[in-house]
Amino acid sequence: MRNKKREVLFQTKHKIGVNSFTRARKLGFDKIMTMMIKKSNKSLQNSINDTQLTLGEDVTITNSAYTQARAKLNYTAFKEFAEIARDMFYEDGEYETYKGFRILAIDGSVTTLPNTADVKKEFNPMKVKCQIKDFAKDVSQGRVSCLFDVLNNIAIDSSITNKNKSEDNDLIAYDERTLALQHLYDCTLDDLTIMDRGYPSFELFAAVHNNTNILCRLRKNIFSKAKSLFDAHSERKDVILEINAPKYLKEELRENNIPTKMKIRFVQVILDNGTVEVLATNVLSNDKLKTSDFKELYALRWGIETYFDLIKNRLSLENFTGQTALAVKQDFFATIFLTNYESMMTYDMNEELKETTKDNKYIQKINKAVSFNLIKHKVFDLLYLDNPLDEMLEQMEKLFLTNTIVIRPDRKSKPRLDKDIHKSTIATNSINHLKRKKKNVGN
C-alpha cells in the first residue's frame, strides 16, 4: 500500500538522490557522501572496500585518497539533505499535532570532539585540571543544539558550535539561550516550542512576540511575581501576570518596537512525586490550552532528551570518522539527515501499527535499531542506484516488521541518584552501560 509519506519518499529520491547525487557523482563525491551517511564502525579502509564491493567496482581506493577527497566536500551538503527531508515530511500536511499545535522542543548538549589542532581552531578545548599537573589536559568540545518535533521525530533546525571561551583567540562561545533564539526563526504561530528552565527570560518572550508560541519551565528566581506559584498550597494555579523588562533591555526593545511590558501566563503543575513546577507561556487563551493540559504538554519535552540519546549513543555521534573540524560538521549533519530520513520512511508504518494494535495491551512501533541498520545498508540503493524504489521499499517494510517493539506509556524510570552520595554507584552503572548495554547501529 502506497501511503502519502511513501509517495513523498519517491519524490525525495528524485530531489536528494537523483539531483544531489548525480552532481556528487560528477564531482566524485557520491561514494564519500553515502559512506558518511552509513558511518560504519569498521576501519576506514574496510569501509571503503565494502563500498567498492557493494558497487561491484574493481578500482582500488586508499584511505589517504578518500581523506583528501573528503576535505573538498562542504558539510552544508548534508545540512541541505536534512532540510530537504524535513520539508518533504511536512509537505503532504499529514503529521501529528496537539490541539492544532506542532509540538517542538529546544535543548542543547555538549559533545566531545577529536582533540586535534585543526579542531581546536574552531572549537576551543576545555581545560581539565588535576592535582597532579602532569595529568591536566585539554578536551575539545562542541555545543550541539536542536529544535525538534517531539511528536513526529523530525529535527527542524540543528547546530554544532564552539562552546568554550579562550584568551588565546576571539572565537565566539555560544550559550544555549543564544542558539535557542536562532532556532526560533524557524517557528510559526502554529508551533508551540517547549524549553527547560535554563532558557526563560524576558528577552526570550520578547524575541517571540507575536511570532510563535513557547512554553518554559521556570526557576524560582526568574520572575518574582510568579514566585508564589511554587507553593503547593497556592490558591492560584493558572494566572496571567504583566512582566516588566529589565532596565538594560528597555532601550533595545523600544528601538525594535517591542513592548517593555508583556503579559505572560504562569501555570502550576504538580508532578506524580509531589514536586511543584511552574510553567510560563505566551499562550494566554484558556480555550487554546486548558490548565489541565500543561502537565501532559511539558512531559512531551522528554522526546528531545531521547533524541539526543539516539544520536549520541545509538548512532555514535561522538565516534567521528575524521580528525578535522570539517569532518566533525560533516558527521554531525549526516547523522541529522539520517534521523529525518528514518522518521519519514517509518511514519506510515508506525501509524498503521498504531491502528492495528490499538486493541492490544500495548501499541507497537518500529524498532529503530532495525530501521536504522536497514537504511544504512540500503543507503546506496535508496539514494544513488537506479533500482526500482517500489520493490525496495516493499522488501524493507517486511524487514521492519520482523522485530517491532511495544510502547509502555506508564513505564516508570529509575529515580535519579544524588551525585554526591552515590558517586560509586553512578560510575559502576556507567561502566556497565558502556561494556554491556550500549547499543549502536553499525555495519
ZAMARGU-4260 file (C-alpha; in steps of 0.2 Angstrom, whole numbers, plus 5000, padded with zeros to 4 digits):
<rodrens>
0) 5000/5000/5000 | 5007/5017/4995 | 5003/5030/5008 | 5006/5048/5007 | 5023/5048/5016
5) 5028/5034/5005 | 5024/5045/4990 | 5035/5058/4997 | 5049/5045/4998 | 5048/5044/4979
10) 5050/5062/4977 | 5064/5063/4990 | 5074/5050/4979 | 5072/5062/4965 | 5076/5078/4975
15) 5090/5071/4985 | 5096/5055/4976 | 5095/5060/4958 | 5099/5078/4959 | 5111/5079/4973
20) 5120/5063/4970 | 5121/5065/4951 | 5130/5081/4955 | 5141/5072/4968 | 5144/5058/4955
25) 5151/5071/4943 | 5162/5078/4956 | 5167/5061/4963 | 5159/5064/4980 | 5145/5051/4978
30) 5154/5037/4987 | 5160/5048/5000 | 5143/5055/5004 | 5135/5038/5006 | 5149/5031/5016
35) 5147/5045/5028 | 5129/5043/5030 | 5132/5024/5033 | 5145/5029/5046 | 5152/5011/5049
40) 5161/5006/5065 | 5173/4997/5054 | 5191/5004/5050 | 5191/5017/5036 | 5199/5005/5024
45) 5187/4991/5027 | 5173/5003/5024 | 5180/5009/5008 | 5182/4991/5002 | 5165/4986/5007
50) 5158/5001/4997 | 5168/4996/4982 | 5161/4978/4983 | 5144/4984/4985 | 5145/4994/4969
55) 5155/4980/4960 | 5169/4991/4956 | 5187/4985/4954 | 5196/5001/4957 | 5207/5002/4972
60) 5204/5017/4984 | 5216/5021/4998 | 5210/5029/5014 | 5223/5043/5010 | 5214/5047/4994
65) 5197/5046/5002 | 5203/5058/5016 | 5209/5071/5003 | 5193/5070/4993 | 5183/5072/5008
70) 5192/5088/5013 | 5184/5096/4997 | 5166/5092/5001 | 5157/5105/5011 | 5147/5100/5026
75) 5132/5111/5020 | 5128/5097/5008 | 5122/5086/5022 | 5113/5100/5031 | 5104/5103/5014
80) 5099/5085/5014 | 5092/5086/5032 | 5082/5101/5027 | 5075/5093/5011 | 5070/5078/5021
85) 5062/5089/5034 | 5052/5100/5022 | 5046/5085/5012 | 5040/5076/5028 | 5028/5090/5031
90) 5024/5093/5013 | 5008/5082/5012 | 5001/5091/5028 | 4999/5075/5037 | 5008/5074/5054
95) 5004/5073/5072 | 4999/5089/5082 | 4992/5093/5099 | 4976/5104/5099 | 4982/5111/5082
100) 5000/5115/5088 | 5015/5107/5081 | 5024/5102/5097 | 5043/5107/5096 | 5057/5107/5109
105) 5073/5115/5111 | 5088/5108/5120 | 5107/5108/5120 | 5120/5095/5124 | 5139/5095/5124
110) 5149/5083/5113 | 5167/5078/5114 | 5177/5081/5098 | 5193/5074/5091 | 5207/5083/5101
115) 5217/5089/5086 | 5225/5105/5081 | 5213/5108/5067 | 5198/5105/5078 | 5204/5117/5091
120) 5205/5131/5078 | 5185/5131/5078 | 5181/5123/5094 | 5191/5129/5110 | 5195/5115/5121
125) 5190/5114/5140 | 5204/5115/5152 | 5203/5099/5163 | 5213/5102/5179 | 5221/5089/5190
130) 5230/5090/5207 | 5244/5081/5198 | 5249/5094/5184 | 5256/5081/5173 | 5238/5074/5171
135) 5230/5090/5167 | 5224/5091/5149 | 5213/5100/5136 | 5197/5091/5130 | 5190/5098/5113
140) 5171/5101/5115 | 5157/5107/5104 | 5139/5113/5109 | 5125/5104/5100 | 5108/5112/5099
145) 5092/5107/5091 | 5074/5112/5088 | 5065/5095/5087 | 5047/5090/5083 | 5044/5078/5098
150) 5028/5071/5090 | 5035/5067/5073 | 5053/5064/5077 | 5059/5077/5065 | 5074/5089/5068
155) 5068/5106/5062 | 5085/5115/5064 | 5102/5109/5072 | 5119/5117/5075 | 5136/5112/5082
160) 5146/5127/5088 | 5160/5132/5099 | 5156/5131/5117 | 5171/5137/5127 | 5179/5155/5128
165) 5198/5156/5127 | 5211/5170/5130 | 5221/5163/5115 | 5208/5168/5102 | 5192/5178/5098
170) 5181/5163/5094 | 5163/5166/5099 | 5157/5155/5113 | 5139/5151/5110 | 5127/5148/5125
175) 5111/5138/5124 | 5100/5154/5125 | 5108/5162/5110 | 5106/5146/5100 | 5088/5144/5105
180) 5084/5162/5099 | 5092/5157/5082 | 5081/5141/5081 | 5065/5151/5085 | 5066/5159/5067
185) 5060/5143/5060 | 5045/5143/5071 | 5027/5149/5066 | 5011/5153/5075 | 5006/5135/5073
190) 5020/5129/5084 | 5022/5128/5102 | 5040/5126/5107 | 5044/5119/5125 | 5060/5123/5134
195) 5068/5118/5151 | 5072/5130/5165 | 5089/5136/5158 | 5080/5146/5144 | 5066/5158/5150
200) 5069/5176/5152 | 5060/5192/5147 | 5072/5193/5132 | 5066/5176/5126 | 5047/5181/5127
205) 5051/5197/5118 | 5060/5188/5104 | 5045/5178/5100 | 5032/5192/5102 | 5018/5189/5090
210) 5028/5177/5080 | 5027/5160/5089 | 5022/5151/5105 | 5033/5145/5119 | 5032/5135/5135
215) 5046/5135/5148 | 5049/5128/5165 | 5054/5141/5177 | 5067/5143/5191 | 5061/5151/5207
220) 5071/5167/5205 | 5067/5171/5187 | 5051/5180/5188 | 5047/5186/5206 | 5029/5190/5203
225) 5026/5171/5199 | 5036/5165/5215 | 5020/5161/5225 | 5015/5148/5212 | 5029/5137/5219
230) 5020/5134/5235 | 5009/5118/5233 | 4995/5126/5243 | 4994/5142/5232 | 4976/5147/5228
235) 4981/5152/5211 | 4986/5138/5199 | 4984/5147/5182 | 4987/5166/5182 | 4991/5179/5169
240) 5003/5192/5175 | 5011/5208/5167 | 5030/5207/5167 | 5042/5222/5165 | 5058/5221/5155
245) 5074/5224/5165 | 5082/5241/5163 | 5097/5236/5152 | 5085/5229/5139 | 5072/5243/5138
250) 5081/5254/5126 | 5084/5240/5113 | 5066/5234/5114 | 5060/5252/5111 | 5071/5253/5095
255) 5064/5237/5089 | 5046/5242/5093 | 5044/5228/5105 | 5034/5231/5121 | 5043/5234/5138
260) 5029/5226/5147 | 5022/5209/5142 | 5008/5198/5148 | 5014/5180/5152 | 5003/5165/5158
265) 5010/5156/5173 | 5003/5138/5177 | 5007/5127/5192 | 5010/5109/5189 | 5011/5096/5202
270) 5021/5080/5197 | 5016/5062/5202 | 5030/5063/5215 | 5023/5079/5223 | 5036/5090/5215
275) 5029/5108/5211 | 5034/5115/5194 | 5029/5132/5187 | 5027/5134/5168 | 5027/5150/5158
280) 5019/5153/5141 | 5013/5167/5130 | 4998/5156/5125 | 4985/5166/5136 | 4969/5159/5130
285) 4961/5145/5141 | 4951/5140/5125 | 4968/5135/5116 | 4976/5127/5131 | 4967/5122/5147
290) 4976/5122/5164 | 4974/5103/5164 | 4984/5101/5148 | 5001/5108/5154 | 5006/5093/5164
295) 5005/5082/5148 | 5012/5095/5137 | 5028/5098/5147 | 5030/5079/5148 | 5032/5079/5129
300) 5048/5088/5130 | 5056/5072/5135 | 5056/5067/5117 | 5071/5079/5113 | 5081/5070/5128
305) 5078/5053/5119 | 5083/5061/5103 | 5100/5066/5110 | 5102/5049/5117 | 5098/5042/5100
310) 5111/5052/5090 | 5125/5051/5104 | 5123/5033/5109 | 5114/5023/5096 | 5121/5032/5081
315) 5138/5035/5090 | 5139/5054/5085 | 5155/5056/5095 | 5163/5042/5085 | 5169/5054/5072
320) 5176/5047/5056 | 5188/5061/5053 | 5200/5072/5063 | 5196/5089/5056 | 5183/5102/5061
325) 5175/5100/5043 | 5174/5081/5046 | 5165/5084/5063 | 5152/5095/5055 | 5150/5083/5040
330) 5147/5068/5053 | 5135/5079/5063 | 5124/5084/5049 | 5125/5067/5040 | 5118/5060/5057
335) 5104/5073/5057 | 5099/5069/5039 | 5099/5050/5043 | 5087/5053/5058 | 5075/5063/5047
340) 5075/5051/5033 | 5071/5037/5045 | 5057/5046/5053 | 5050/5049/5036 | 5052/5031/5030
345) 5044/5024/5045 | 5030/5036/5049 | 5016/5027/5039 | 5021/5010/5046 | 5020/5017/5064
350) 5003/5024/5060 | 4997/5008/5053 | 5004/4998/5068 | 4996/5010/5080 | 4979/5007/5072
355) 4981/4988/5070 | 4987/4985/5088 | 4976/4998/5097 | 4966/4984/5105 | 4981/4975/5111
360) 4988/4978/5129 | 5002/4989/5121 | 5003/4998/5105 | 5018/4993/5094 | 5030/5003/5084
365) 5045/5001/5073 | 5061/4996/5081 | 5074/5010/5077 | 5089/4998/5079 | 5081/4988/5065
370) 5076/5003/5054 | 5092/5012/5055 | 5103/4997/5052 | 5092/4993/5036 | 5093/5011/5030
375) 5112/5011/5032 | 5114/4995/5022 | 5102/5002/5008 | 5108/5020/5008 | 5116/5017/4991
380) 5101/5009/4983 | 5089/5022/4991 | 5098/5037/4985 | 5110/5033/4972 | 5107/5017/4962
385) 5093/5016/4949 | 5085/5000/4957 | 5065/5001/4957 | 5061/5010/4973 | 5044/5002/4975
390) 5051/4985/4976 | 5065/4990/4988 | 5053/4998/5000 | 5041/4983/5000 | 5056/4972/5005
395) 5062/4985/5018 | 5045/4986/5026 | 5044/4967/5028 | 5060/4968/5037 | 5055/4982/5048
400) 5041/4972/5054 | 5051/4957/5059 | 5055/4964/5076 | 5043/4978/5082 | 5043/4984/5100
405) 5029/4989/5111 | 5025/5007/5119 | 5023/5006/5138 | 5016/5023/5142 | 5016/5021/5160
410) 5033/5014/5162 | 5042/5021/5177 | 5060/5026/5176 | 5073/5024/5190 | 5074/5038/5202
415) 5089/5050/5199 | 5104/5046/5211 | 5112/5060/5221 | 5129/5063/5213 | 5137/5067/5230
420) 5130/5052/5239 | 5130/5039/5225 | 5146/5043/5216 | 5152/5024/5216 | 5135/5018/5210
425) 5134/5031/5196 | 5152/5026/5190 | 5148/5007/5191 | 5132/5010/5181 | 5141/5020/5168
430) 5154/5007/5165 | 5141/4993/5164 | 5132/5003/5151 | 5147/5005/5140 | 5153/4987/5142
435) 5137/4978/5141 | 5121/4988/5137 | 5126/5002/5125 | 5118/4999/5108 | 5123/5006/5091
440) 5118/5004/5073 | 5134/4998/5065 | 5138/4989/5049
</rodrens>
